[in-house]
Amino acid sequence: MCPETRILEAARLHTKSTVGRANESELSTPGGFKENVTQQKSQRFHFDLWFCLTLQNWILDFGRPIVMIILPLEWFPLNKPSAGDYFHMAYNVITPFLMLKLIERSPRALPRSAVYLCIITFVMGASIHLVGDSINHRLILSGYQLHLSVRENPIIKDLRPASLIDSFELLYYYDEQLGHLMWYIPFFIILFIYFTGCFTKDKEQKNIPISGWLLLGPSALYYWYLVTEGQITELFLLTFFAMVAMVIHQQRKGLSPDSNGLFMFCSFTVTVLLVALWVVYLWNDPVLRNKYPGLIYVPEPWSYYTLHIKKNH
């Protein structure tokens, strides 16, 4: 090989080695190009996930009791799962999947163990609720009145032996209390964990697109239903105030919610206003006041339905 060829070959190898080391450094460092591209991509507004989450919440959760009322009883005998039960089963699978996908798109590394534990608890709580709610619906078809307590219901209070009433109260506890707590506490913890990673200095990432604003109303309205029907006002307010505290804390660092974080924050804010209007509207209702005697008075929509709407039809 002639001297000129050797010089050119050595220069080519040196250039290739230098570029390779630069690329390796760029990909491995925290400020590397690949990570920056991934972060920018992950911080875009996740319309697909928010839309799917909102749509399946409305159909599989809110629509569950409605489809049980609409479809003929002959199609689903009382000793078999109803259409609403199948809706609930689908919800128990789709919702945790969508929430895991949401966590995957977080621009920050989030505590995976906490997320997995919450998902497991969520599925267990929602499954407990599935069983309790299925039996509760069959009681409604037999004359059970949601605006009355278990012992005050006409079809329950005269049961013999009287110990059967205790069994129905246990069922109510699993359905409306334990099931809801194991369902909703991890649900809001996951949302809050995701929210903690939704902060940025980039002004372009702080704007909610038009699609997000169109989705804001249905999302907030569903959360109103979730809070009122699930009787989780305290949990929701705790999550909301934690989000407010997180926003204040991050603003001191010069960070603000990105489009996804702002969408969540605005949805929760509108939900608070809707719950407040609901309480004011039913503030002087004596029957609902008697059923919800606690410090925080937030009646359930379906109790209002059986008391004021179903009676008039």
C-alpha positions as CSV (number, residue, x, y, z in Angstrom):
1,M,0.0,0.0,0.0
2,C,1.4,3.4,-1.0
3,P,2.1,6.1,1.6
4,E,-0.8,8.3,0.3
5,T,-3.3,5.4,0.6
6,R,-2.2,4.7,4.1
7,I,-2.6,8.3,5.2
8,L,-6.2,8.5,3.7
9,E,-7.1,5.1,5.3
10,A,-5.9,6.3,8.7
11,A,-7.8,9.6,8.4
12,R,-11.0,7.7,7.5
13,L,-10.7,5.4,10.5
14,H,-9.9,8.4,12.8
15,T,-13.0,10.3,11.5
16,K,-15.3,7.2,11.9
17,S,-14.0,6.6,15.5
18,T,-14.5,10.2,16.5
19,V,-18.1,10.3,15.1
20,G,-18.9,7.0,16.8
21,R,-17.7,8.2,20.2
22,A,-19.7,11.4,19.8
23,N,-22.9,9.5,18.9
24,E,-22.3,7.1,21.8
25,S,-21.8,10.1,24.2
26,E,-24.9,11.8,22.8
27,L,-27.1,8.8,23.3
28,S,-25.8,7.9,26.8
29,T,-25.8,11.3,28.5
30,P,-28.8,12.7,30.2
31,G,-28.9,15.5,27.7
32,G,-28.4,13.3,24.7
33,F,-30.3,13.7,21.5
34,K,-32.2,10.5,21.7
35,E,-33.5,11.2,25.2
36,N,-34.5,14.8,24.2
37,V,-36.4,13.5,21.2
38,T,-38.2,10.9,23.4
39,Q,-39.0,13.5,26.0
40,Q,-40.3,16.0,23.4
41,K,-42.5,13.3,21.9
42,S,-43.8,12.1,25.2
43,Q,-44.8,15.6,26.3
44,R,-47.2,16.1,23.4
45,F,-50.8,16.1,24.3
46,H,-52.0,12.5,24.5
47,F,-55.3,12.9,22.9
48,D,-55.6,9.3,21.9
49,L,-55.3,8.1,25.5
50,W,-57.4,10.8,27.1
51,F,-60.1,10.2,24.5
52,C,-60.1,6.5,25.0
53,L,-60.1,6.9,28.8
54,T,-63.0,9.3,28.7
55,L,-65.0,7.3,26.1
56,Q,-64.7,4.0,27.9
57,N,-65.5,5.7,31.3
58,W,-68.8,7.0,29.8
59,I,-69.7,3.8,28.1
60,L,-68.5,1.1,30.5
61,D,-69.0,2.9,33.8
62,F,-71.7,5.5,33.4
63,G,-73.5,3.5,30.8
64,R,-73.4,0.3,32.8
65,P,-76.6,0.8,34.9
66,I,-78.3,2.4,31.9
67,V,-77.9,-0.6,29.6
68,M,-79.2,-2.8,32.4
69,I,-82.4,-0.7,32.5
70,I,-82.8,-0.5,28.7
71,L,-82.2,-4.1,27.7
72,P,-85.1,-6.6,28.2
73,L,-84.8,-8.6,31.4
74,E,-85.6,-11.8,29.5
75,W,-82.2,-11.6,27.8
76,F,-80.3,-11.7,31.1
77,P,-82.0,-13.9,33.7
78,L,-81.4,-12.8,37.3
79,N,-79.2,-15.9,38.0
80,K,-76.9,-14.9,35.2
81,P,-74.5,-12.0,34.5
82,S,-76.3,-9.0,33.1
83,A,-75.1,-6.7,30.3
84,G,-73.9,-4.2,32.9
85,D,-71.7,-6.9,34.4
86,Y,-70.0,-7.6,31.1
87,F,-69.5,-3.8,30.8
88,H,-67.9,-3.8,34.3
89,M,-65.6,-6.7,33.3
90,A,-64.4,-4.8,30.3
91,Y,-63.9,-1.7,32.4
92,N,-61.7,-3.7,34.8
93,V,-59.4,-4.7,32.0
94,I,-59.3,-1.7,29.8
95,T,-58.9,1.0,32.4
96,P,-55.7,-0.3,34.1
97,F,-54.3,-0.9,30.6
98,L,-54.9,2.7,29.5
99,M,-53.5,4.0,32.8
100,L,-50.3,1.9,32.3
101,K,-50.0,3.4,28.8
102,L,-50.4,6.8,30.3
103,I,-47.6,6.2,32.8
104,E,-45.4,4.9,30.0
105,R,-45.7,8.2,28.2
106,S,-44.7,10.3,31.2
107,P,-41.6,12.5,30.4
108,R,-40.2,11.6,33.8
109,A,-39.2,8.2,35.3
110,L,-42.0,7.4,37.8
111,P,-41.9,4.9,40.7
112,R,-42.9,1.7,38.9
113,S,-43.4,-0.4,42.0
114,A,-45.9,2.1,43.4
115,V,-47.8,2.1,40.0
116,Y,-47.9,-1.7,39.8
117,L,-49.2,-2.0,43.4
118,C,-51.9,0.6,42.7
119,I,-52.9,-1.2,39.5
120,I,-53.2,-4.5,41.4
121,T,-55.3,-2.9,44.1
122,F,-57.4,-1.1,41.6
123,V,-58.3,-4.3,39.8
124,M,-59.1,-6.0,43.1
125,G,-61.3,-3.2,44.3
126,A,-63.2,-2.9,41.0
127,S,-63.7,-6.7,41.0
128,I,-65.2,-6.5,44.5
129,H,-67.5,-3.8,43.3
130,L,-68.5,-5.8,40.2
131,V,-69.9,-8.6,42.4
132,G,-71.7,-6.2,44.9
133,D,-73.1,-4.0,42.2
134,S,-74.4,-6.9,40.2
135,I,-76.4,-8.2,43.2
136,N,-77.5,-4.7,44.0
137,H,-78.9,-4.2,40.6
138,R,-81.0,-7.4,40.9
139,L,-82.3,-6.0,44.2
140,I,-83.4,-2.8,42.4
141,L,-85.4,-4.9,39.9
142,S,-87.1,-6.5,42.9
143,G,-88.1,-3.2,44.5
144,Y,-85.0,-2.1,46.4
145,Q,-84.9,1.7,46.8
146,L,-81.5,3.4,46.6
147,H,-82.5,6.5,48.4
148,L,-83.2,4.5,51.6
149,S,-80.7,2.7,53.8
150,V,-80.5,-1.1,53.8
151,R,-82.6,-1.6,56.9
152,E,-85.3,0.9,55.8
153,N,-85.9,-0.8,52.5
154,P,-89.3,-2.4,52.2
155,I,-88.0,-5.6,50.7
156,I,-85.3,-6.0,53.3
157,K,-86.7,-4.9,56.7
158,D,-89.1,-7.8,57.0
159,L,-86.7,-10.6,56.2
160,R,-86.6,-13.6,58.4
161,P,-84.4,-14.5,60.1
162,A,-83.3,-11.0,61.0
163,S,-79.6,-12.0,60.6
164,L,-80.2,-11.9,56.8
165,I,-80.3,-8.1,57.1
166,D,-76.8,-8.2,58.4
167,S,-75.7,-10.1,55.4
168,F,-77.2,-7.5,53.1
169,E,-75.5,-4.7,55.1
170,L,-72.2,-6.6,54.6
171,L,-72.9,-6.7,50.9
172,Y,-73.6,-3.0,50.9
173,Y,-70.3,-2.5,52.8
174,Y,-68.3,-4.4,50.1
175,D,-70.1,-2.7,47.3
176,E,-70.3,1.0,48.4
177,Q,-67.4,1.3,50.8
178,L,-64.6,-1.2,50.7
179,G,-64.9,-1.8,46.9
180,H,-65.0,2.0,46.2
181,L,-62.0,2.7,48.4
182,M,-59.9,-0.1,46.9
183,W,-61.0,1.1,43.4
184,Y,-60.7,4.8,43.6
185,I,-57.8,5.4,46.0
186,P,-55.2,3.7,43.6
187,F,-57.0,5.3,40.6
188,F,-56.4,8.8,41.9
189,I,-52.9,8.0,43.2
190,I,-51.9,6.9,39.7
191,L,-53.3,10.1,38.2
192,F,-51.5,12.2,40.8
193,I,-48.2,10.2,40.2
194,Y,-48.6,10.9,36.5
195,F,-49.4,14.6,37.2
196,T,-46.1,15.0,39.1
197,G,-44.2,14.4,35.8
198,C,-46.2,16.8,33.7
199,F,-44.1,20.0,34.3
200,T,-42.0,21.8,31.8
201,K,-40.3,25.1,31.0
202,D,-41.1,24.9,27.3
203,K,-44.0,27.4,26.6
204,E,-45.1,25.5,23.5
205,Q,-45.8,22.4,25.6
206,K,-48.1,24.4,28.0
207,N,-50.9,24.9,25.5
208,I,-53.9,22.6,25.4
209,P,-54.9,21.9,21.7
210,I,-58.4,22.4,20.5
211,S,-59.0,18.7,20.7
212,G,-58.1,18.9,24.4
213,W,-60.6,21.7,25.1
214,L,-63.3,19.8,23.4
215,L,-62.6,16.8,25.6
216,L,-62.4,18.8,28.8
217,G,-66.2,19.0,29.3
218,P,-67.0,15.3,28.9
219,S,-64.0,14.5,31.1
220,A,-65.0,16.9,33.9
221,L,-68.6,15.8,33.8
222,Y,-67.6,12.1,34.2
223,Y,-65.4,13.0,37.2
224,W,-68.5,14.7,38.7
225,Y,-70.4,11.5,38.3
226,L,-67.5,9.5,39.7
227,V,-67.2,11.7,42.8
228,T,-70.9,11.9,43.5
229,E,-72.0,8.3,42.7
230,G,-68.8,6.8,44.2
231,Q,-69.1,9.0,47.4
232,I,-65.4,9.9,47.2
233,T,-65.7,13.7,47.7
234,E,-63.0,13.7,50.4
235,L,-60.6,11.6,48.3
236,F,-61.2,13.8,45.2
237,L,-60.7,17.0,47.1
238,L,-57.5,15.6,48.7
239,T,-56.1,14.8,45.3
240,F,-57.1,18.2,43.9
241,F,-55.5,20.1,46.7
242,A,-52.4,17.9,46.3
243,M,-52.3,18.9,42.6
244,V,-52.6,22.6,43.6
245,A,-49.8,22.2,46.1
246,M,-47.6,20.5,43.4
247,V,-48.3,23.4,40.9
248,I,-47.3,26.0,43.5
249,H,-44.2,24.0,44.4
250,Q,-43.1,23.6,40.8
251,Q,-43.7,27.2,39.9
252,R,-41.1,28.2,42.4
253,K,-38.7,26.2,40.3
254,G,-39.8,28.0,37.1
255,L,-41.9,25.0,35.9
256,S,-45.5,24.9,34.9
257,P,-47.9,22.1,33.9
258,D,-47.5,20.9,30.3
259,S,-50.6,20.4,28.1
260,N,-51.4,17.0,29.7
261,G,-51.0,18.3,33.2
262,L,-53.0,21.4,32.4
263,F,-55.8,19.2,31.0
264,M,-56.0,17.2,34.2
265,F,-55.9,20.3,36.4
266,C,-58.6,22.1,34.4
267,S,-60.8,18.9,34.4
268,F,-60.5,18.6,38.2
269,T,-61.2,22.3,38.6
270,V,-64.4,22.1,36.6
271,T,-65.4,19.0,38.5
272,V,-65.1,20.8,41.8
273,L,-67.5,23.5,40.5
274,L,-70.0,20.9,39.2
275,V,-70.0,19.1,42.6
276,A,-70.6,22.4,44.4
277,L,-73.6,23.2,42.1
278,W,-75.0,19.7,42.6
279,V,-74.8,20.1,46.4
280,V,-76.4,23.6,46.3
281,Y,-79.2,22.2,44.1
282,L,-80.1,19.5,46.6
283,W,-79.2,21.3,49.8
284,N,-82.8,21.3,51.2
285,D,-83.9,17.9,50.1
286,P,-85.1,16.2,53.4
287,V,-85.1,12.6,52.1
288,L,-81.6,12.8,50.7
289,R,-80.4,14.7,53.8
290,N,-81.6,11.8,55.9
291,K,-79.7,9.2,53.9
292,Y,-76.5,11.3,53.7
293,P,-76.2,12.7,57.3
294,G,-72.4,13.1,57.3
295,L,-70.3,16.3,57.5
296,I,-69.9,16.4,53.7
297,Y,-73.4,16.2,52.0
298,V,-73.0,14.9,48.4
299,P,-76.1,12.9,47.2
300,E,-75.7,10.1,44.7
301,P,-77.2,10.8,41.2
302,W,-78.9,7.3,41.1
303,S,-80.5,8.0,44.6
304,Y,-81.9,11.2,43.1
305,Y,-83.1,9.2,40.1
306,T,-85.1,6.6,42.2
307,L,-86.5,9.3,44.4
308,H,-87.5,12.1,42.0
309,I,-87.5,10.7,38.5
310,K,-88.4,7.1,38.6
311,K,-91.4,7.8,41.0
312,N,-92.8,10.2,38.4
313,H,-92.9,7.7,35.6
